[in-house]
């Protein structure tokens, strides 16, 4: 799967992060994140880092969803 700037931006925004927050999380500078999100070239190393970030984001989203479902279940079933 090829990482696109659009996918990176979407994941970042879903978390409510700024480009600075994402840059700090993945270990690069803010201008690199901006360049990637706006169609810049993604190096192979950065692509691997971004894949890890996306997988981590997806895992966290599943956990949050599962927790919300459990909370709703408990509320309904006492």
C-alpha positions as a printed NumPy array, in Angstrom:
array([[  0.   ,   0.   ,   0.   ],
       [  1.382,   3.357,  -1.016],
       [  1.01 ,   6.151,   1.5  ],
       [ -0.505,   9.33 ,   0.108],
       [ -0.354,  12.825,   1.496],
       [ -4.15 ,  12.831,   1.632],
       [ -4.163,   9.719,   3.856],
       [ -1.577,  11.254,   6.171],
       [ -3.56 ,  14.475,   6.454],
       [ -6.8  ,  12.585,   7.113],
       [ -5.249,  10.513,   9.91 ],
       [ -3.659,  13.593,  11.43 ],
       [ -6.924,  15.51 ,  11.374],
       [ -8.866,  12.571,  12.824],
       [ -6.61 ,  12.787,  15.846],
       [ -7.043,  16.541,  16.042],
       [ -3.316,  17.071,  15.611],
       [ -1.48 ,  19.943,  13.998],
       [  1.317,  19.351,  11.503],
       [  3.68 ,  20.165,  14.365],
       [  2.136,  17.422,  16.546],
       [  2.516,  14.826,  13.805],
       [  6.062,  15.916,  13.047],
       [  6.998,  15.491,  16.701],
       [  5.305,  12.058,  16.817],
       [  7.093,  10.641,  13.763],
       [ 10.429,  12.386,  14.3  ],
       [ 10.664,  14.907,  11.495],
       [ 10.118,  18.625,  11.12 ],
       [  6.837,  20.396,  10.457],
       [  7.8  ,  21.445,   6.95 ],
       [  8.312,  17.776,   6.016],
       [  4.771,  16.928,   7.135],
       [  3.388,  19.913,   5.228],
       [  5.306,  18.917,   2.089],
       [  4.066,  15.295,   2.29 ],
       [  0.459,  16.356,   2.797],
       [  0.67 ,  18.704,  -0.157],
       [  1.952,  16.201,  -2.693],
       [  5.671,  16.172,  -2.024],
       [  7.832,  13.119,  -2.586],
       [  7.728,  10.556,   0.216],
       [ 11.077,   8.815,   0.67 ],
       [ 11.096,   5.056,   1.334],
       [ 12.192,   5.605,   4.94 ],
       [  9.451,   8.171,   5.561],
       [  6.921,   5.854,   3.92 ],
       [  7.78 ,   3.12 ,   6.434],
       [  7.436,   5.603,   9.303],
       [  4.077,   6.785,   7.967],
       [  2.853,   3.196,   7.549],
       [  3.622,   2.618,  11.225],
       [  1.778,   5.81 ,  12.165],
       [ -1.274,   4.83 ,  10.105],
       [ -1.363,   1.305,  11.576],
       [ -1.048,   2.756,  15.068],
       [ -3.878,   5.208,  14.323],
       [ -6.118,   2.422,  13.036],
       [ -5.411,   0.267,  16.091],
       [ -6.181,   3.148,  18.429],
       [ -9.42 ,   3.914,  16.557],
       [-10.523,   0.282,  16.952],
       [ -9.778,   0.389,  20.682],
       [-11.74 ,   3.612,  21.119],
       [-14.653,   2.15 ,  19.167],
       [-14.59 ,  -1.017,  21.26 ],
       [-14.51 ,   1.029,  24.481],
       [-17.476,   3.123,  23.315],
       [-19.447,  -0.01 ,  22.504],
       [-18.691,  -1.482,  25.935],
       [-19.742,   1.748,  27.628],
       [-23.017,   1.778,  25.68 ],
       [-23.6  ,  -1.914,  26.454],
       [-23.097,  -1.29 ,  30.172],
       [-25.415,   1.682,  30.091],
       [-28.165,  -0.32 ,  28.347],
       [-27.739,  -3.552,  30.317],
       [-26.87 ,  -2.049,  33.688]])
